[in-house]
Amino acid sequence: MAILTLILGRLAKAVITLLAIVILNFFLIHAAPGDPAAVLAGETGAADEIYIQQLRERFGLDQPLHVQLGKYVWGVLHLDLGFSYRQQMPVLDLILDRLPATLLLTMTAFGVSLLLGVILGLAAAARVGKWTDSMITGMALLFYATPLYWVALMSVLLFSVQLEWLPAFGYETVGADYTGIQMVLDRLKHLVLPALTLGLFFMAVYLRMTRASLLEVSQMDFVKTARAKGLSENIIRRRHILRNALLPVVTLAGLQAGQLVGGAVLTETVFAWPGIGRLMFDSLAARDYNTLLGVFLVSAAMVIFFNIVTDIVYRLIDPRIGAGAAS
């Protein structure tokens, strides 16, 4: 019942937050330079004023801004995100078509980065001051300081061009028409490079956070008391140190899980991955306002969703913190 109350409270706040985000994004997008009608007219080769005005009337761009906002908010409340000028299809259908590819990429990168970050953080904390600790933390600093696009390009040159181990671009092999297990294996091969590229940066963050948290908790009074009571070192590490040290890691993971979509924009563009990150990039170039607003809304909803999941995981790890959050 306490968890249900927590979820309902977070959902109520999420609705208000999403409504504020919808309104803010609407004004920010329309304040940006560029006219989608002019872009569309230029693509058709008929960029005269009469045709541009007809396009504005067709898509409602000639109406006052507050009228456009009211119609858009009303549509969002009815799960209608508008119509894509460039793709000539409803925005919701377009996003739902691209969303599985983005979720596959981001969740794989998130899982790999969190798992490797915690394991390497544990290894570094267990060997603090030794050469293995220096090697692991130095590797983390290297991945953290290296730009994503450089890692993406270098991985393509090494593993695709030079070694020819993995495909460089795309979601699957074009024209292969694989089915069953062959299709799964083909998509996994295409997933390796973009997922590792996106996950390495966040892996470095989790590694540093896990190491620092473990070292800090291991020096606290309740750990010294547990040792004074004669508890075994394995029990102390598992029940006292690790359980408390993972709390800030869970917080950071919950905040960054939704932000992976932002990192996916660059990764999906470099690797030609057909997700909403690449859709956002293409829509920005085409001044496709409705599609941009739809992608922003879905991205914000993902961030809020992962924050709610983080609150629930907090309660599972330490019920005292969960009870405090619920109150």
PyMOL commands that set and color helices and strands:
alter all, ss='L'
color gray80, all
select helices_A, chain A and resi 2-31+36-44+49-58+65-77+91-126+131-145+148-162+181-217+221-228+233-270+276-286+289-317+319-326
alter helices_A, ss='H'
color red, helices_A
select strands_A, chain A and resi 83-84+89-90
alter strands_A, ss='S'
color yellow, strands_A
deselect
rebuild
show_as cartoon
